Amino acid sequence: MGLRRLPLRGRLALLIATAVAVAVAACATLSWFLVRDQLYRELDRRLGAFSGPPGDPDARGGPEPGGQDGGPLRGGQRRLLLYQRWLEQCSADPVAATGELRPPVPSDVLQLVRADGRRCTVPDGGALTVSAADRRVAAGTRDQAVHDGEGVTSDGSKVAVRVLTRPLRTSDGSRAAVSYAIRLDQVDRPLKDLALALIAVSAFGVLVSAGAGLMIARASLRPVDELTDVVEHIARTEDLDTRIPAHGADEIARLSRSFNTMTAALAGSRERQQQLIADAGHELRTPLTSLRTNIDLLLRSEQTGRPLPPGTRHRLLVSVKAQMLELSSLVGDLLELARPAEREPASGAVALHAVVERAVERARLRGPGLRLDASAEPWFVRGDPASLERAVVNLLDNAVKFSPPGGTVRVRLDGGELTVADEGPGVPEEDLPHVFERFWRSPSARSLPGSGLGLSIVARVVAEAGGRVALERAEGGGTLVRAVFPGSAAEPAP
């Protein structure tokens, strides 16, 4: 929750600093362990050099104790005698230097281990804690042992040491082991200094990365700030014509282009809404004016006491009723067009052939002097039943309206294609691109009742069902409407 309260650039800088800190810490830790392993390998190499080959830990030779040079073989034999004597005089406590010097091995601590696991110190050699691995080497069950341990130097100082234990075979054939040890402080001290240096470098790197992350966040989010300014300007002024400069192909440019597309769509929607309101006001003005005039005549007749002739009064009432029906139809069409478009196609299965049959029966009542030749093969579509029936009724109403007395309207539904053909005057070629526009009416039809919204509703309903609709001139005259609906001849499973 605390991270979400930070601004975006603060979160981005914090994430960058955290990522760098983790990477630096991982590299520093790995470096420390690599150096530590290298130092320990160096200690082990020195211990191996001090002790000589396995099985003869002091066979590398050296000056004789006391400074005489007896050669490698004499020196090794003398040291073996010294080890055997110290094993026989085994003492677990550190032994002070005597007239006989310890063998010239440059290790910090040197001691012997008997086969039974008891330690035997040598003069001026300090003492070590015998481990289980040392006992196994002394018993002959292990070739050698290398491990960390604790010991006491010849001056009585407790130290941490690195221990190498090698087997020893005395002249009488008994088993033992020799342990060599080097102080670990010559490794621990550099490792501590290295750890402090790595911590300081890591802290400095994190601070630098935090500053760099903040600058990167500011530079990266500058287009977002520009986008925010434009959004605030649009919210303040409602100016949907404002555009955001979009350059490149990165995410910010894509967001800017998407926002420009959205504002263009909103501007188009607002323009269409305003146009709909203007067209609706224009269409409503005529029937309302006529309706008000007729009602004024009726009221004036009542107020003046001069009744209208019965025929005139009847014609006025019939006109008022017709204008009320026209207003009701217009309001219904406006409500249908104002309905939000479906975001997803309707999932219900609709028997389109049944819809066509019902619409044909309604059209027969509206054109009693016409012949309706209808044929509908079974076809099932996805859509809204009421909207589909309204669309088919609108198509048939247009056909009935423009058909001459005694004419024929042919309706066919075959393979998902609905065709409605009439024998009317047809639509001029130059008017065909405009027939599905709202409130558009051809000059020859402006004297007839209607609002010019019927075909607009048809186009919308067919599009919502996933189909397409087109209007063309029929062979021999008249108008032919083709509406194609995707679906199937068999009723789909629910």
C-alpha positions as CSV (number, residue, x, y, z in Angstrom):
1,M,0.0,0.0,0.0
2,G,2.9,2.4,0.8
3,L,4.4,1.9,-2.7
4,R,1.1,2.7,-4.4
5,R,1.0,6.1,-2.6
6,L,4.2,7.2,-4.4
7,P,3.9,8.9,-7.7
8,L,4.7,6.8,-10.8
9,R,8.2,8.3,-11.3
10,G,8.9,7.7,-7.6
11,R,7.9,4.0,-8.0
12,L,9.9,3.7,-11.2
13,A,13.0,5.2,-9.5
14,L,12.5,2.9,-6.5
15,L,12.2,-0.2,-8.6
16,I,15.3,0.7,-10.6
17,A,17.3,1.3,-7.4
18,T,16.0,-1.9,-5.9
19,A,16.9,-3.9,-9.0
20,V,20.4,-2.4,-9.1
21,A,20.8,-3.0,-5.3
22,V,19.9,-6.7,-5.8
23,A,22.2,-7.0,-8.7
24,V,25.1,-5.3,-6.9
25,A,24.5,-7.3,-3.7
26,A,24.5,-10.5,-5.7
27,C,27.7,-9.6,-7.5
28,A,29.4,-8.5,-4.3
29,T,28.4,-11.6,-2.5
30,L,29.6,-13.8,-5.4
31,S,32.9,-11.9,-5.5
32,W,33.4,-12.3,-1.8
33,F,32.9,-16.0,-1.9
34,L,35.1,-16.4,-5.0
35,V,37.9,-14.5,-3.2
36,R,37.3,-16.5,-0.1
37,D,37.6,-19.8,-2.0
38,Q,40.7,-18.6,-3.7
39,L,42.4,-17.7,-0.4
40,Y,41.4,-21.0,1.1
41,R,42.8,-22.8,-1.9
42,E,46.0,-20.9,-1.4
43,L,46.1,-21.9,2.3
44,D,45.5,-25.5,1.3
45,R,48.3,-25.3,-1.3
46,R,50.7,-23.9,1.3
47,L,49.8,-26.6,3.8
48,G,50.3,-29.2,1.1
49,A,53.8,-27.7,0.3
50,F,54.7,-27.8,4.0
51,S,53.7,-31.4,4.6
52,G,55.1,-32.9,1.4
53,P,53.6,-35.9,-0.5
54,P,50.9,-38.0,1.2
55,G,52.3,-40.9,3.3
56,D,55.6,-39.0,4.0
57,P,54.6,-35.6,5.3
58,D,58.2,-34.5,5.9
59,A,60.0,-36.2,3.0
60,R,60.6,-32.8,1.3
61,G,63.6,-32.5,3.5
62,G,65.3,-29.4,4.8
63,P,68.2,-28.5,7.2
64,E,68.7,-30.8,10.1
65,P,67.5,-29.6,13.4
66,G,70.3,-27.6,14.9
67,G,71.5,-26.2,11.5
68,Q,73.4,-29.3,10.2
69,D,72.7,-30.3,6.6
70,G,72.3,-34.1,6.5
71,G,70.5,-34.3,3.1
72,P,66.9,-35.3,2.5
73,L,67.1,-38.9,3.5
74,R,69.0,-38.2,6.8
75,G,66.6,-35.3,7.6
76,G,63.6,-37.5,7.0
77,Q,64.9,-40.3,9.2
78,R,65.8,-37.9,12.0
79,R,62.3,-36.3,11.9
80,L,60.8,-39.7,12.0
81,L,62.8,-40.5,15.1
82,L,61.7,-37.3,16.7
83,Y,58.0,-38.0,15.9
84,Q,58.3,-41.5,17.3
85,R,59.9,-40.1,20.5
86,W,57.2,-37.5,20.9
87,L,54.6,-40.2,20.4
88,E,56.2,-42.3,23.1
89,Q,56.4,-39.3,25.4
90,C,52.8,-38.3,24.4
91,S,51.6,-35.2,26.2
92,A,48.2,-33.6,25.4
93,D,49.3,-30.2,26.8
94,P,51.5,-27.8,24.8
95,V,55.2,-28.5,25.5
96,A,57.7,-25.7,25.8
97,A,60.8,-25.7,23.6
98,T,63.7,-27.8,24.8
99,G,67.2,-28.4,23.6
100,E,65.8,-30.3,20.7
101,L,64.1,-28.0,18.2
102,R,60.9,-28.9,16.4
103,P,61.3,-29.9,12.7
104,P,61.7,-26.9,10.4
105,V,58.1,-26.8,9.0
106,P,56.8,-23.2,8.7
107,S,53.3,-24.0,10.0
108,D,51.9,-22.1,13.0
109,V,50.8,-25.2,14.9
110,L,52.1,-28.8,14.6
111,Q,51.0,-31.9,16.5
112,L,50.8,-35.6,16.3
113,V,47.7,-37.8,16.6
114,R,48.0,-41.4,17.8
115,A,45.9,-44.2,16.3
116,D,43.6,-44.2,19.4
117,G,42.8,-40.5,18.7
118,R,44.9,-39.0,21.5
119,R,46.9,-35.9,20.6
120,C,50.5,-35.6,21.2
121,T,52.1,-32.1,21.3
122,V,55.6,-31.4,20.1
123,P,58.0,-28.9,21.7
124,D,57.0,-25.3,20.8
125,G,54.3,-26.6,18.4
126,G,51.2,-25.5,20.1
127,A,48.1,-27.7,20.2
128,L,45.0,-28.5,18.1
129,T,41.6,-29.8,18.8
130,V,41.5,-33.3,17.3
131,S,38.5,-33.8,15.0
132,A,36.8,-37.1,13.9
133,A,38.4,-36.7,10.5
134,D,41.9,-36.5,12.2
135,R,41.2,-39.7,14.1
136,R,40.2,-41.6,11.0
137,V,43.5,-40.5,9.3
138,A,45.5,-41.6,12.3
139,A,43.6,-44.9,12.3
140,G,44.5,-45.4,8.7
141,T,40.9,-45.3,7.4
142,R,41.4,-42.1,5.5
143,D,44.2,-40.7,3.4
144,Q,44.1,-37.2,4.7
145,A,41.8,-34.5,6.2
146,V,41.6,-30.8,5.5
147,H,39.3,-28.7,7.6
148,D,38.9,-25.6,9.8
149,G,39.7,-25.9,13.5
150,E,40.7,-24.3,16.7
151,G,44.1,-24.4,18.3
152,V,46.6,-22.8,20.7
153,T,49.9,-21.4,19.6
154,S,53.2,-21.9,21.4
155,D,52.7,-18.6,23.2
156,G,49.2,-19.7,24.5
157,S,47.1,-17.6,22.1
158,K,43.8,-19.2,20.9
159,V,43.5,-19.1,17.2
160,A,41.3,-20.3,14.3
161,V,43.3,-22.4,12.0
162,R,43.2,-24.3,8.7
163,V,44.3,-27.9,9.4
164,L,45.9,-30.5,7.1
165,T,46.3,-34.0,8.6
166,R,48.5,-36.6,6.9
167,P,49.1,-40.3,8.0
168,L,52.4,-41.3,9.6
169,R,54.0,-44.8,9.8
170,T,56.6,-45.2,12.6
171,S,59.6,-47.5,12.4
172,D,57.9,-50.1,14.6
173,G,54.9,-50.2,12.2
174,S,52.4,-48.4,14.4
175,R,50.0,-45.9,12.8
176,A,49.7,-42.2,13.6
177,A,49.1,-38.8,11.9
178,V,50.7,-35.4,11.7
179,S,48.5,-32.3,11.8
180,Y,49.8,-29.0,10.3
181,A,47.9,-25.8,10.8
182,I,48.0,-22.2,9.6
183,R,46.3,-19.3,11.2
184,L,43.1,-18.2,9.5
185,D,43.4,-14.5,10.5
186,Q,45.6,-14.0,7.4
187,V,42.5,-14.9,5.4
188,D,39.8,-13.5,7.7
189,R,41.3,-10.1,7.9
190,P,41.5,-9.5,4.1
191,L,38.0,-11.0,3.8
192,K,36.7,-8.5,6.4
193,D,38.4,-5.6,4.6
194,L,37.0,-6.9,1.3
195,A,33.5,-7.1,2.8
196,L,33.6,-3.5,4.0
197,A,34.9,-2.3,0.7
198,L,32.1,-4.2,-1.2
199,I,29.5,-2.8,1.2
200,A,30.7,0.7,0.6
201,V,30.8,0.2,-3.2
202,S,27.4,-1.3,-3.2
203,A,25.9,1.5,-1.1
204,F,27.5,4.1,-3.5
205,G,26.2,2.1,-6.5
206,V,22.6,2.1,-5.0
207,L,22.7,5.8,-4.4
208,V,24.0,6.5,-7.9
209,S,21.4,4.1,-9.4
210,A,18.6,5.8,-7.4
211,G,19.6,9.2,-8.9
212,A,19.9,7.8,-12.3
213,G,16.6,6.0,-12.0
214,L,14.9,9.2,-11.0
215,M,16.3,11.0,-14.0
216,I,15.4,8.1,-16.3
217,A,11.8,8.1,-14.8
218,R,11.5,11.8,-15.5
219,A,12.7,11.5,-19.0
220,S,10.6,8.4,-19.7
221,L,7.4,9.8,-18.2
222,R,7.6,13.2,-20.0
223,P,5.3,12.0,-22.8
224,V,2.9,10.8,-20.1
225,D,2.9,14.3,-18.6
226,E,2.1,15.7,-22.0
227,L,-0.7,13.2,-22.4
228,T,-2.0,14.1,-18.9
229,D,-2.0,17.8,-19.8
230,V,-3.9,17.2,-22.9
231,V,-6.5,15.0,-21.1
232,E,-6.9,17.7,-18.4
233,H,-7.3,20.3,-21.2
234,I,-10.0,18.2,-22.9
235,A,-11.8,17.6,-19.6
236,R,-11.7,21.4,-18.8
237,T,-12.7,22.7,-22.3
238,E,-14.5,19.7,-23.8
239,D,-12.5,20.3,-27.0
240,L,-12.4,16.9,-28.6
241,D,-10.5,18.2,-31.6
242,T,-7.3,18.4,-29.6
243,R,-4.7,15.9,-30.7
244,I,-1.5,14.6,-29.1
245,P,1.6,14.5,-31.2
246,A,2.6,10.8,-31.6
247,H,6.1,10.0,-32.9
248,G,7.8,6.6,-33.0
249,A,6.4,3.1,-32.3
250,D,7.0,2.8,-28.5
251,E,4.2,2.2,-26.0
252,I,3.8,6.0,-25.3
253,A,3.3,6.7,-29.0
254,R,0.8,3.8,-29.3
255,L,-1.1,5.2,-26.3
256,S,-1.1,8.7,-27.8
257,R,-2.5,7.3,-31.1
258,S,-5.1,5.3,-29.3
259,F,-6.1,8.4,-27.3
260,N,-6.4,10.4,-30.5
261,T,-8.5,7.6,-32.0
262,M,-10.7,7.7,-28.9
263,T,-11.2,11.4,-29.0
264,A,-12.0,11.3,-32.7
265,A,-14.6,8.7,-32.1
266,L,-16.1,10.7,-29.2
267,A,-16.1,13.8,-31.4
268,G,-17.9,11.9,-34.2
269,S,-20.4,10.5,-31.7
270,R,-21.1,13.9,-30.3
271,E,-21.5,15.3,-33.8
272,R,-23.9,12.5,-34.7
273,Q,-25.8,13.1,-31.5
274,Q,-26.2,16.8,-32.3
275,Q,-27.2,16.0,-35.8
276,L,-29.8,13.5,-34.6
277,I,-31.2,16.1,-32.2
278,A,-31.3,18.7,-35.0
279,D,-32.9,16.3,-37.5
280,A,-35.4,15.1,-34.9
281,G,-36.4,18.6,-34.0
282,H,-36.9,19.4,-37.7
283,E,-39.0,16.3,-38.2
284,L,-41.1,16.9,-35.1
285,R,-41.7,20.5,-36.0
286,T,-44.0,19.8,-39.0
287,P,-46.4,17.3,-37.4
288,L,-46.5,19.4,-34.2
289,T,-47.3,22.6,-36.1
290,S,-50.0,20.9,-38.1
291,L,-51.4,19.3,-34.9
292,R,-51.4,22.6,-33.1
293,T,-53.2,24.3,-36.0
294,N,-55.9,21.7,-36.1
295,I,-56.4,21.8,-32.4
296,D,-56.6,25.6,-32.5
297,L,-59.3,25.5,-35.1
298,L,-61.3,23.1,-32.9
299,L,-60.9,25.2,-29.8
300,R,-61.7,28.4,-31.6
301,S,-64.9,26.8,-32.9
302,E,-65.9,25.9,-29.3
303,Q,-65.0,29.3,-27.9
304,T,-66.8,31.4,-30.5
305,G,-69.9,29.2,-30.4
306,R,-69.8,28.7,-34.2
307,P,-69.6,24.9,-34.7
308,L,-67.7,23.6,-37.7
309,P,-69.6,21.7,-40.4
310,P,-69.7,18.0,-39.5
311,G,-67.6,17.0,-42.5
312,T,-64.9,19.6,-41.7
313,R,-64.8,18.6,-38.0
314,H,-64.5,14.9,-38.9
315,R,-61.6,15.7,-41.3
316,L,-59.8,17.7,-38.6
317,L,-60.1,14.9,-36.1
318,V,-58.9,12.3,-38.6
319,S,-55.9,14.6,-39.3
320,V,-55.2,15.0,-35.6
321,K,-55.3,11.2,-35.2
322,A,-53.0,10.7,-38.2
323,Q,-50.5,13.3,-36.9
324,M,-50.6,11.6,-33.4
325,L,-49.8,8.3,-35.0
326,E,-47.0,9.9,-37.0
327,L,-45.5,11.4,-33.8
328,S,-45.8,8.1,-32.0
329,S,-44.0,6.3,-34.9
330,L,-41.3,9.0,-35.0
331,V,-40.7,8.8,-31.3
332,G,-40.5,5.0,-31.5
333,D,-37.9,5.2,-34.3
334,L,-35.9,7.8,-32.3
335,L,-35.9,5.6,-29.2
336,E,-34.7,2.6,-31.3
337,L,-31.9,4.7,-32.8
338,A,-31.0,6.1,-29.4
339,R,-30.6,2.6,-28.0
340,P,-26.9,1.8,-27.3
341,A,-25.4,-0.6,-29.8
342,E,-24.8,-4.1,-28.6
343,R,-21.2,-4.7,-27.6
344,E,-21.6,-8.4,-28.3
345,P,-24.0,-10.2,-30.6
346,A,-27.1,-11.5,-29.0
347,S,-26.8,-15.1,-28.0
348,G,-30.5,-16.1,-28.3
349,A,-31.5,-18.2,-31.4
350,V,-34.3,-16.6,-33.4
351,A,-36.4,-18.3,-36.1
352,L,-36.1,-15.7,-38.8
353,H,-38.7,-17.5,-41.0
354,A,-41.3,-17.0,-38.2
355,V,-40.4,-13.4,-37.9
356,V,-40.9,-12.9,-41.6
357,E,-44.3,-14.6,-41.5
358,R,-45.5,-12.4,-38.7
359,A,-44.2,-9.3,-40.5
360,V,-46.0,-10.3,-43.7
361,E,-49.3,-10.7,-41.9
362,R,-48.9,-7.2,-40.4
363,A,-48.1,-5.8,-43.9
364,R,-51.3,-7.4,-45.4
365,L,-53.4,-5.3,-43.0
366,R,-51.6,-2.1,-44.1
367,G,-51.9,-2.8,-47.8
368,P,-55.3,-4.4,-48.3
369,G,-55.2,-3.7,-52.1
370,L,-51.8,-5.3,-52.6
371,R,-50.8,-8.9,-53.2
372,L,-48.0,-10.2,-51.0
373,D,-46.2,-13.2,-52.4
374,A,-44.2,-14.6,-49.5
375,S,-42.0,-17.7,-49.1
376,A,-39.8,-18.3,-46.1
377,E,-37.5,-21.3,-45.7
378,P,-36.4,-22.2,-42.1
379,W,-33.5,-20.2,-41.0
380,F,-32.2,-19.5,-37.5
381,V,-30.1,-16.5,-36.5
382,R,-28.6,-14.8,-33.4
383,G,-30.3,-11.6,-32.5
384,D,-33.1,-9.8,-30.7
385,P,-36.5,-11.0,-31.8
386,A,-38.3,-7.6,-31.4
387,S,-35.6,-5.7,-33.3
388,L,-35.5,-8.2,-36.1
389,E,-39.3,-8.1,-36.5
390,R,-39.2,-4.3,-36.5
391,A,-36.6,-4.3,-39.2
392,V,-38.5,-6.7,-41.5
393,V,-41.7,-4.7,-40.9
394,N,-39.9,-1.5,-41.9
395,L,-38.8,-3.2,-45.2
396,L,-42.4,-4.3,-45.9
397,D,-43.8,-0.9,-45.0
398,N,-41.6,0.8,-47.5
399,A,-42.6,-1.8,-50.2
400,V,-46.3,-1.3,-49.4
401,K,-46.0,2.5,-49.3
402,F,-44.4,2.7,-52.8
403,S,-46.3,-0.1,-54.5
404,P,-49.1,1.0,-56.9
405,P,-52.7,-0.2,-56.3
406,G,-53.1,-3.8,-57.2
407,G,-49.3,-4.3,-57.3
408,T,-47.4,-7.3,-55.9
409,V,-44.7,-7.4,-53.2
410,R,-42.5,-10.4,-53.3
411,V,-40.8,-11.6,-50.1
412,R,-38.3,-14.5,-50.1
413,L,-36.2,-16.0,-47.4
414,D,-33.8,-18.6,-48.7
415,G,-30.4,-19.7,-47.3
416,G,-30.3,-16.7,-44.9
417,E,-30.9,-14.1,-47.7
418,L,-34.1,-12.1,-47.3
419,T,-35.3,-10.2,-50.4
420,V,-38.2,-7.8,-50.6
421,A,-39.2,-6.6,-54.1
422,D,-41.9,-4.1,-55.0
423,E,-43.3,-2.7,-58.3
424,G,-43.0,0.9,-57.3
425,P,-41.1,3.7,-59.1
426,G,-37.8,2.6,-57.6
427,V,-35.0,4.7,-56.2
428,P,-32.9,6.9,-58.6
429,E,-29.3,5.8,-59.0
430,E,-27.9,9.0,-57.4
431,D,-30.0,8.4,-54.3
432,L,-29.0,4.8,-53.6
433,P,-25.8,5.7,-51.5
434,H,-28.0,7.8,-49.1
435,V,-31.0,5.5,-48.5
436,F,-29.7,4.2,-45.1
437,E,-28.8,7.6,-43.7
438,R,-30.9,9.0,-40.8
439,F,-33.8,11.2,-41.8
440,W,-32.9,11.1,-45.5
441,R,-35.9,10.9,-47.8
442,S,-35.8,11.0,-51.6
443,P,-37.6,14.1,-53.1
444,S,-40.3,11.8,-54.5
445,A,-41.1,10.5,-51.0
446,R,-41.2,13.7,-49.0
447,S,-44.9,14.1,-49.5
448,L,-45.6,10.7,-48.1
449,P,-45.9,9.9,-44.4
450,G,-42.7,8.7,-42.7
451,S,-39.7,10.0,-40.9
452,G,-36.8,8.7,-43.0
453,L,-35.6,6.5,-40.1
454,G,-36.9,3.1,-41.2
455,L,-34.0,2.0,-43.3
456,S,-31.5,3.4,-40.8
457,I,-33.1,1.0,-38.2
458,V,-32.9,-1.9,-40.7
459,A,-29.2,-1.3,-41.3
460,R,-28.5,-1.2,-37.6
461,V,-30.4,-4.3,-36.7
462,V,-28.9,-6.3,-39.6
463,A,-25.4,-5.2,-38.6
464,E,-26.0,-6.2,-35.0
465,A,-27.0,-9.6,-36.2
466,G,-23.7,-9.9,-38.1
467,G,-25.3,-9.5,-41.6
468,R,-25.3,-6.9,-44.3
469,V,-28.1,-5.1,-46.3
470,A,-28.2,-3.4,-49.7
471,L,-30.8,-1.7,-51.8
472,E,-30.9,-1.8,-55.6
473,R,-33.2,-1.3,-58.6
474,A,-35.2,-4.4,-59.5
475,E,-35.5,-5.8,-63.0
476,G,-38.5,-4.4,-64.7
477,G,-38.8,-1.5,-62.3
478,G,-39.3,-1.2,-58.5
479,T,-37.0,-1.6,-55.6
480,L,-35.2,-4.7,-54.4
481,V,-33.8,-5.0,-50.9
482,R,-31.3,-7.8,-50.0
483,A,-30.5,-8.6,-46.4
484,V,-28.1,-11.4,-45.6
485,F,-28.2,-13.0,-42.1
486,P,-25.6,-15.5,-40.9
487,G,-27.1,-18.5,-39.3
488,S,-28.1,-22.1,-40.1
489,A,-31.1,-24.0,-41.4
490,A,-31.2,-26.2,-38.3
491,E,-32.1,-24.8,-34.9
492,P,-28.9,-24.5,-32.8
493,A,-28.5,-26.3,-29.5
494,P,-29.2,-24.1,-26.5
